[in-house]
Amino acid sequence: MDYESVKYVEGFIDNIIYRNEDNGYTVFEIIYQGEDVTCVGTLSYINTGEFITANGEFVKHAVYYMQFKISSYEFKAPADKESVRRYLSSGAVKGIGSKMAERIVDTFGDDTFRIMEDEPERLAEIKGISIAKAMDIANQLADKHDMRRAMMFLQNYGIQMNLANKIFKRYGNDIYTIIEQNPYRLADDIEGVGFKTADEIASRVGIKVDSEFRIRSGMFYCLNQAALQGHVYLPYEELKRQVSSLLLIDIGDYDKFLMDLAIDKKIVVRTEEKSKNVYSAMYFYMEQNVARALAGLDIKCDENINEGTLLTGVVLVYACVCVYEYNDVYFVAGMTLVVLAAAVYSYSYVHNIYKGYISDSTTYNADIKDISKRMYITGVAIVCAS
C-alpha cells in the first residue's frame, strides 16, 4: 500500500484494540483493500461490526509502525448483501450469529437492513426468529442509532465520552430537550456532575446568565459547598453573598427562588427570632434525626453511677448516630479520645472542656462536622497532656 497517497479508508471495524471512555480516543482495526489497517482517532461512539468511512493520513508510530490517523469520519449502515451479512455476523446485534445472519440475508438480500429497521416483524419469516425476537433486534438497531446520534450531539458541547454515556443512559432521547433548555438538571441527576460543569455546558448551549434554572442551581450549589466545609446551613445574608459571588449577577428577589427550591423539597428555610437560616433539605433532616436520637436517650441513673461511664455511654450512642448519618471519622476519633480522657481525668474536668459541644439535646442546633473536628483536636490535646 502506498501510505503517503492514501487519505481515505473504509471498512468494517474488526477489532477494538484500545478505547479511553473519558475522551473517546480509540485504536481499532479494519480491513481495507484486503489489508489490515490500524486506525487511531477520537470517536464519539464505536462498536465492533460497524462500517466506518474515514479521512486522514498514515503516520508512523515508533512501536506499532503505520497507523491511519483519523481527521473526520462517518458511520454508515450496511448497503449491500455482503456488508449486511458481515455486520450481522460480527455480533453487533445480540441474538444473531453467523448462521442466523446467513439465513436472514439469503431471504431478504440487499433489502435486509431496511426491513430490519422499517418492517422488523417480517424477520419472523425466518426459522428460529419469533415476533418477540424480531422486535428485540429492531430495538437494538434503534438503540445503536440513537446512541450514535446522542454521542455526536453531546460532543458538540464539549462533553467527554464517559459523561456522555452517563447522560444518555439517564435521559435517553430526552437529552436534546434537557441540554438545550435546562442543562442544570445534570447537576441534580448525574453523579460526578456539579454546578460548574453544568454551567459550562449551559454557556456553550447559550443559556442566559440570569436564567432561573442557573440561579436556583447556584443557590443549591452554595449550600452543598458549605456542607462540605462542615456547615449544615447558611444564614440568609451569607447565602446571598455567596450566590452573588458565584453567579456574578444581580438577583432581585432571592425569596422567590428560595420558595421554588423549598417547593421542590430541596431546601428548608427556618426563621428563629431575628435570624433566617437556609438548609439543604438532606442536612436539615439529618440534623433533626441526630437531635431526636439524643433526646430519645432520656438517660436516668442513680446518684452512685460513675460519671465517666455515663459520659462514655452518651458519646458512644451519639457517635453511632453520627457514623450512620455522616460517616464522620473525625467524630469517631474524637469520641474515642474523650473516653480515654475520661479514664485519665475526672468526669467533671472532661465535661467542662466539652460543655457547649454536646449541649441540651432538646435544643441541639449546631454545626456537627465542625464540632466533630474541634472535639477531635481537643481530644488529642487532652490525651497528649496526660
Secondary structure, DSSP 8 states (H G I E B T S, - for coil): --TTT--EEEEEEEEEEEE-TTT-EEEEEEEETTEEEEEEEE-S---TT-EEEEEEEEEEETTTEEEEEEEEEEEE---SHHHHHHHHHTTSSTT--HHHHHHHHHHHGGGHHHHHHH-GGGGGGSTT--HHHHHHHHHHHHHHHHHHHHHHHHHTTT--HHHHHHHHHHHGGGHHHHHHH-TTHHHHHSTT--HHHHHHHHHHHT--TT-HHHHHHHHHHHHHHHHHTT-SEEEHHHHHHHHHHHH-S--S-HHHHHHHHHHTTSEEEEEETTEEEEEEHHHHHHHHHHHHHHHHH-----TTS-HHHHHHHHHHHHHHHHHHHH--HHHHHHHHHHHHHHHHS-HHHHHHHHTTTS--GGG----HHHHHHHHHHHHHHHHHH-
